[in-house]
């Protein structure tokens, strides 16, 4: 996954009301229950069905580091789906989404302008319409560039154009992202 997709997932995970299971057997039991069978869990993790059964029974307790990472990722993707959906819905309808980034912003502006690209640190709340566009694009399988474009449009409108009060012809380019975090 890309930086924006991971950050959107992490923001939604911040709304969880309970932590994910900590031990490997507990995580495996949850995954088996969520996927409705050991065969589906084994296919999702890329291991044998017998290995999944051993974790469920508690015969195996310490997975290899690569399996532990895949197991945690699969459980996080499926953990508390109703809480996840409510948080996304609230951000897309009423609350918006906060973007915190340090990136290079370049501009296409009028001739003679001093709007050269430079590194900026920005923390800004994007309106619910942009949060909805980001989540819809993520659900549709949009690539990193499409998500970056939506975020740039939101920052362009809210931060740089001040909701249409200034810099009417300004076009923002969102490049060289140092870090990026979303919060609901």
Order of alpha helices (4+ residues) and beta strands (2+ residues): alpha-alpha-alpha-alpha-alpha-alpha-beta-beta-alpha-alpha-beta
